[in-house]
Amino acid sequence: MSVKVHKITNLYHGRIFDVVLEKVTLPNGLIKDREIVRHSGAAAMVPLTDSGKILLIKQYRHAVGEFLWEIPAGTLEQDEAPIECARRELVEETGYEAKNFEEIAEILPAPGYTDEHIHIYLATGLKLVEQNLDDDEVLELRPTDFDKALEMIMAGEIQDAKTIAGLLLTSMRGRELG
């Protein structure tokens, strides 16, 4: 049985996402309301230096009221390809350009309530240019040994899902990291 959407009600239209209420017939035949966050998607990157360090950022995230350790990432602009978003965000947040981008995953961070897709890239061949933060970005850049970043995951110091996915997938790829 397929899912049938009976009605869509727009609840909120924002700068970054929209919220809709959909009345749907589920695969089991029940008719239910589902609140969904519609998001344009994002790109994130695991920036790996020639010396085997990962460029982590410690960024303030108001929704959780904390600074979180993350890999650089950003929301796709209208009609922007994920790779172009990755290139733009890497420079904005770290001040580095990458010669090489390799997509390592496309993840669904919270499919229970949002349609957001995050494209995760491994960025190598880094060259320092100039950081260009947005005015609302409060962050600190910290080059971190790859093994230390993995330890930070296990110690609960890194809690961000895209960062955990990006670092673990990079590790599983068997890259020479230093």
SEDO-878552 format. One record per atom (N, C-alpha, C): y, z, x; residue in three letters. Coordinates in steps of 0.05 Angstrom, whole numbers, padded with zeros to 5 digits, always signed. Layout:
BEGIN
YZXALA
...
END
This chain:
BEGIN
-00024+00000+00017MET
+00000+00000+00000MET
+00025+00000+00018MET
+00044-00015+00010SER
+00069-00016+00025SER
+00089+00004+00014SER
+00110+00008+00029VAL
+00132+00026+00021VAL
+00152+00009+00005VAL
+00161+00019-00017LYS
+00181+00005-00033LYS
+00206+00022-00034LYS
+00229+00010-00028VAL
+00254+00024-00030VAL
+00266+00017-00057VAL
+00272+00037-00073HIS
+00282+00033-00100HIS
+00313+00033-00100HIS
+00325+00051-00084LYS
+00353+00055-00085LYS
+00363+00066-00058LYS
+00386+00056-00049ILE
+00398+00066-00025ILE
+00426+00076-00032ILE
+00432+00101-00026THR
+00458+00113-00030THR
+00471+00120-00004THR
+00494+00109+00002ASN
+00508+00116+00027ASN
+00521+00143+00024ASN
+00513+00162+00040LEU
+00524+00189+00039LEU
+00547+00193+00058LEU
+00546+00180+00081TYR
+00566+00184+00102TYR
+00567+00160+00120TYR
+00592+00151+00126HIS
+00596+00130+00146HIS
+00612+00141+00168HIS
+00601+00141+00192GLY
+00614+00153+00215GLY
+00619+00133+00237GLY
+00630+00142+00259ARG
+00636+00126+00282ARG
+00610+00119+00297ARG
+00591+00137+00298ILE
+00567+00133+00314ILE
+00543+00128+00296ILE
+00542+00140+00273PHE
+00519+00136+00255PHE
+00527+00138+00226PHE
+00509+00129+00209ASP
+00512+00131+00180ASP
+00489+00148+00169ASP
+00493+00161+00146VAL
+00472+00176+00133VAL
+00468+00163+00105VAL
+00443+00157+00099VAL
+00437+00146+00073VAL
+00415+00162+00059VAL
+00414+00160+00033LEU
+00393+00172+00017LEU
+00377+00149+00005LEU
+00352+00148+00011GLU
+00335+00126+00000GLU
+00314+00138-00019GLU
+00312+00127-00043LYS
+00290+00134-00061LYS
+00268+00113-00055LYS
+00245+00123-00047VAL
+00223+00105-00038VAL
+00197+00113-00051VAL
+00180+00092-00054THR
+00152+00097-00060THR
+00137+00098-00034THR
+00125+00120-00028LEU
+00110+00124-00002LEU
+00083+00110-00004LEU
+00070+00106+00019PRO
+00043+00093+00019PRO
+00023+00107+00001PRO
+00026+00133-00004ASN
+00007+00147-00022ASN
+00014+00144-00052ASN
+00036+00129-00058GLY
+00044+00125-00085GLY
+00065+00144-00096GLY
+00071+00166-00082LEU
+00091+00184-00091LEU
+00119+00172-00087LEU
+00137+00179-00106ILE
+00165+00170-00104ILE
+00180+00194-00094ILE
+00194+00191-00072LYS
+00209+00213-00059LYS
+00236+00203-00049LYS
+00255+00222-00046ASP
+00280+00217-00033ASP
+00278+00223-00004ASP
+00290+00206+00013ARG
+00290+00210+00042ARG
+00318+00206+00052ARG
+00328+00227+00066GLU
+00354+00225+00080GLU
+00349+00213+00107GLU
+00364+00193+00115ILE
+00360+00178+00140ILE
+00386+00175+00155ILE
+00386+00181+00180VAL
+00408+00175+00198VAL
+00404+00147+00209VAL
+00422+00129+00202ARG
+00421+00102+00213ARG
+00438+00101+00238ARG
+00426+00093+00260HIS
+00439+00094+00286HIS
+00435+00067+00300HIS
+00456+00057+00314SER
+00455+00031+00327SER
+00436+00030+00351SER
+00428+00053+00361GLY
+00410+00053+00384GLY
+00425+00061+00409GLY
+00410+00064+00430ALA
+00421+00074+00455ALA
+00405+00062+00479ALA
+00417+00065+00502ALA
+00404+00058+00527ALA
+00407+00082+00546ALA
+00386+00087+00561ALA
+00387+00108+00581ALA
+00374+00097+00606ALA
+00381+00109+00629MET
+00370+00100+00654MET
+00363+00122+00672MET
+00341+00118+00688VAL
+00333+00136+00709VAL
+00344+00124+00735VAL
+00367+00133+00744PRO
+00379+00121+00768PRO
+00367+00133+00793PRO
+00353+00117+00808LEU
+00338+00125+00832LEU
+00352+00115+00857LEU
+00361+00133+00874THR
+00374+00125+00899THR
+00354+00115+00919THR
+00363+00102+00940ASP
+00346+00092+00961ASP
+00332+00116+00976ASP
+00344+00139+00975SER
+00332+00163+00988SER
+00314+00178+00969SER
+00308+00168+00945GLY
+00289+00180+00927GLY
+00301+00202+00909GLY
+00327+00203+00907LYS
+00339+00223+00889LYS
+00345+00210+00862LYS
+00344+00227+00841ILE
+00351+00218+00814ILE
+00379+00228+00809ILE
+00396+00211+00798LEU
+00423+00220+00790LEU
+00422+00233+00763LEU
+00421+00259+00762LEU
+00422+00274+00737LEU
+00451+00281+00730LEU
+00456+00284+00705ILE
+00482+00294+00696ILE
+00478+00319+00680ILE
+00496+00338+00683LYS
+00497+00362+00667LYS
+00520+00358+00648LYS
+00513+00354+00622GLN
+00533+00346+00602GLN
+00535+00366+00579GLN
+00559+00371+00571TYR
+00563+00389+00548TYR
+00555+00374+00522TYR
+00538+00387+00506ARG
+00529+00376+00481ARG
+00537+00396+00459ARG
+00558+00389+00444HIS
+00568+00408+00425HIS
+00548+00415+00403HIS
+00532+00396+00394ALA
+00513+00401+00373ALA
+00495+00425+00379ALA
+00488+00429+00404VAL
+00471+00452+00412VAL
+00487+00473+00426VAL
+00512+00468+00431GLY
+00530+00488+00443GLY
+00523+00494+00472GLY
+00512+00475+00486GLU
+00503+00480+00514GLU
+00509+00456+00532GLU
+00508+00461+00558PHE
+00507+00440+00578PHE
+00477+00434+00582PHE
+00470+00408+00581LEU
+00442+00400+00585LEU
+00440+00381+00609LEU
+00417+00383+00623TRP
+00411+00364+00644TRP
+00399+00340+00631TRP
+00411+00316+00639GLU
+00402+00291+00626GLU
+00403+00269+00647GLU
+00389+00247+00640ILE
+00394+00222+00653ILE
+00418+00209+00639ILE
+00432+00191+00652PRO
+00455+00178+00639PRO
+00446+00161+00615PRO
+00462+00161+00595ALA
+00455+00146+00570ALA
+00480+00141+00554ALA
+00478+00123+00535GLY
+00500+00118+00517GLY
+00492+00102+00493GLY
+00508+00103+00473THR
+00504+00089+00448THR
+00511+00059+00450THR
+00494+00042+00438LEU
+00500+00014+00438LEU
+00525+00008+00422LEU
+00543-00008+00433GLU
+00566-00017+00417GLU
+00556-00040+00399GLU
+00573-00047+00380GLN
+00565-00068+00361GLN
+00558-00094+00375GLN
+00534-00105+00369ASP
+00524-00130+00381ASP
+00519-00128+00411ASP
+00518-00105+00422GLU
+00513-00102+00451GLU
+00483-00100+00457GLU
+00474-00115+00477ALA
+00446-00114+00485ALA
+00441-00088+00500ALA
+00417-00076+00497PRO
+00411-00051+00510PRO
+00416-00052+00540PRO
+00409-00074+00554ILE
+00413-00075+00583ILE
+00442-00074+00590ILE
+00459-00086+00574GLU
+00488-00085+00579GLU
+00499-00057+00575GLU
+00489-00044+00555CYS
+00497-00016+00551CYS
+00488+00001+00575CYS
+00464-00003+00585ALA
+00454+00012+00608ALA
+00472+00007+00632ALA
+00479-00018+00638ARG
+00497-00024+00660ARG
+00524-00010+00657ARG
+00535-00012+00633ARG
+00562+00001+00628ARG
+00561+00031+00631ARG
+00541+00043+00619GLU
+00539+00073+00619GLU
+00533+00084+00647GLU
+00517+00069+00662LEU
+00512+00079+00689LEU
+00537+00082+00706LEU
+00554+00061+00704VAL
+00580+00062+00719VAL
+00598+00084+00707VAL
+00600+00084+00680GLU
+00618+00104+00668GLU
+00611+00132+00676GLU
+00585+00139+00673GLU
+00577+00167+00677GLU
+00572+00175+00705GLU
+00563+00157+00722THR
+00556+00164+00750THR
+00574+00153+00771THR
+00587+00131+00765GLY
+00603+00117+00785GLY
+00586+00099+00803GLY
+00562+00093+00795TYR
+00544+00075+00810TYR
+00537+00051+00793TYR
+00534+00028+00807GLU
+00523+00004+00796GLU
+00494+00002+00807GLU
+00477-00012+00792ALA
+00450-00016+00801ALA
+00445-00046+00804ALA
+00431-00053+00825LYS
+00424-00081+00829LYS
+00401-00089+00811LYS
+00383-00070+00806ASN
+00359-00075+00790ASN
+00356-00056+00766ASN
+00349-00068+00743PHE
+00343-00052+00720PHE
+00315-00062+00710PHE
+00297-00043+00705GLU
+00271-00050+00695GLU
+00266-00032+00671GLU
+00262-00044+00647GLU
+00257-00028+00624GLU
+00229-00015+00626GLU
+00229+00011+00623ILE
+00203+00025+00625ILE
+00193+00036+00598ILE
+00211+00037+00578ALA
+00202+00047+00552ALA
+00223+00041+00531ALA
+00214+00041+00507GLU
+00232+00042+00483GLU
+00221+00065+00466GLU
+00237+00086+00462ILE
+00227+00109+00448ILE
+00241+00114+00422ILE
+00229+00129+00404LEU
+00240+00137+00379LEU
+00244+00168+00381LEU
+00268+00177+00386PRO
+00272+00205+00392PRO
+00266+00224+00369PRO
+00271+00216+00345ALA
+00267+00234+00322ALA
+00261+00217+00297ALA
+00238+00204+00295PRO
+00232+00186+00273PRO
+00228+00199+00246PRO
+00229+00226+00245GLY
+00227+00239+00220GLY
+00253+00237+00203GLY
+00275+00231+00217TYR
+00300+00229+00202TYR
+00320+00208+00212TYR
+00313+00193+00234THR
+00332+00173+00244THR
+00316+00148+00253THR
+00330+00125+00251ASP
+00318+00100+00260ASP
+00326+00093+00288ASP
+00339+00111+00302GLU
+00349+00106+00329GLU
+00326+00099+00348GLU
+00331+00078+00364HIS
+00313+00070+00386HIS
+00329+00074+00412HIS
+00316+00085+00432ILE
+00329+00088+00459ILE
+00313+00072+00479ILE
+00326+00053+00492HIS
+00314+00036+00513HIS
+00319+00051+00539HIS
+00297+00056+00554ILE
+00299+00071+00579ILE
+00293+00052+00602ILE
+00311+00051+00622TYR
+00309+00034+00645TYR
+00306+00050+00670TYR
+00292+00039+00690LEU
+00293+00049+00717LEU
+00314+00032+00731LEU
+00334+00046+00743ALA
+00356+00032+00756ALA
+00354+00038+00786ALA
+00352+00016+00802THR
+00350+00019+00831THR
+00370+00001+00845THR
+00371+00003+00871GLY
+00391-00012+00886GLY
+00419-00003+00880GLY
+00423+00023+00880LEU
+00448+00035+00871LEU
+00470+00031+00892LEU
+00494+00026+00882LYS
+00517+00023+00899LYS
+00540+00039+00887LYS
+00553+00056+00902LEU
+00575+00072+00892LEU
+00599+00054+00887LEU
+00610+00057+00863VAL
+00635+00043+00856VAL
+00655+00064+00847VAL
+00661+00066+00822GLU
+00680+00087+00812GLU
+00672+00096+00785GLU
+00669+00122+00782GLN
+00663+00134+00756GLN
+00685+00129+00736GLN
+00678+00124+00711ASN
+00697+00118+00691ASN
+00690+00132+00665ASN
+00692+00158+00664LEU
+00684+00174+00641LEU
+00701+00169+00617LEU
+00689+00170+00593ASP
+00704+00170+00568ASP
+00719+00197+00567ASP
+00741+00198+00551ASP
+00757+00222+00551ASP
+00743+00246+00539ASP
+00721+00242+00524ASP
+00707+00264+00512ASP
+00681+00272+00527ASP
+00677+00260+00550GLU
+00653+00266+00566GLU
+00660+00288+00586GLU
+00646+00310+00584VAL
+00649+00332+00602VAL
+00622+00335+00617VAL
+00621+00326+00642LEU
+00596+00326+00656LEU
+00599+00329+00686LEU
+00577+00337+00698GLU
+00575+00340+00727GLU
+00552+00323+00737GLU
+00556+00308+00758LEU
+00536+00291+00769LEU
+00521+00306+00791LEU
+00495+00305+00791ARG
+00480+00319+00812ARG
+00456+00302+00821ARG
+00457+00291+00845PRO
+00433+00278+00856PRO
+00412+00299+00861PRO
+00388+00294+00851THR
+00366+00314+00851THR
+00341+00301+00861THR
+00327+00315+00879ASP
+00301+00305+00888ASP
+00283+00301+00864ASP
+00268+00279+00864PHE
+00252+00272+00841PHE
+00232+00294+00834PHE
+00219+00305+00854ASP
+00199+00327+00849ASP
+00213+00351+00837ASP
+00238+00357+00845LYS
+00253+00379+00834LYS
+00259+00374+00805LYS
+00266+00349+00798ALA
+00272+00342+00770ALA
+00247+00347+00753ALA
+00223+00340+00763LEU
+00199+00345+00748LEU
+00194+00375+00745LEU
+00200+00390+00766GLU
+00197+00419+00764GLU
+00216+00431+00743GLU
+00240+00419+00741MET
+00260+00428+00721MET
+00249+00424+00693MET
+00234+00402+00689ILE
+00222+00398+00663ILE
+00202+00421+00657ILE
+00184+00426+00676MET
+00164+00446+00672MET
+00176+00474+00669MET
+00199+00479+00681ALA
+00212+00505+00679ALA
+00229+00508+00654ALA
+00231+00487+00638GLY
+00247+00487+00614GLY
+00277+00483+00620GLY
+00284+00476+00644GLU
+00312+00471+00651GLU
+00322+00444+00641GLU
+00304+00425+00638ILE
+00310+00399+00626ILE
+00296+00400+00599ILE
+00311+00398+00577GLN
+00301+00399+00550GLN
+00306+00373+00535GLN
+00323+00356+00545ASP
+00330+00331+00531ASP
+00306+00312+00531ASP
+00299+00303+00507ALA
+00275+00287+00503ALA
+00275+00260+00519ALA
+00298+00246+00518LYS
+00299+00220+00532LYS
+00296+00224+00562LYS
+00307+00246+00572THR
+00306+00252+00600THR
+00277+00259+00608THR
+00264+00275+00592ILE
+00236+00282+00598ILE
+00219+00257+00597ILE
+00223+00240+00577ALA
+00207+00215+00575ALA
+00213+00197+00599ALA
+00238+00193+00605GLY
+00245+00175+00628GLY
+00234+00185+00654GLY
+00236+00210+00660LEU
+00226+00221+00685LEU
+00196+00220+00687LEU
+00182+00228+00665LEU
+00153+00228+00666LEU
+00142+00200+00667LEU
+00154+00181+00652LEU
+00144+00154+00653LEU
+00149+00142+00681LEU
+00172+00148+00693THR
+00177+00138+00720THR
+00156+00150+00739THR
+00150+00175+00737SER
+00130+00188+00754SER
+00103+00175+00750SER
+00096+00169+00725MET
+00069+00157+00719MET
+00067+00129+00730MET
+00089+00115+00734ARG
+00089+00088+00744ARG
+00081+00087+00774ARG
+00080+00111+00786GLY
+00071+00112+00814GLY
+00092+00101+00834GLY
+00117+00103+00827ARG
+00138+00093+00846ARG
+00139+00110+00871ARG
+00147+00098+00893GLU
+00152+00112+00917GLU
+00179+00126+00914GLU
+00179+00152+00912LEU
+00203+00167+00905LEU
+00213+00184+00928LEU
+00204+00181+00952GLY
+00215+00196+00973GLY
+00198+00213+00988GLY
END
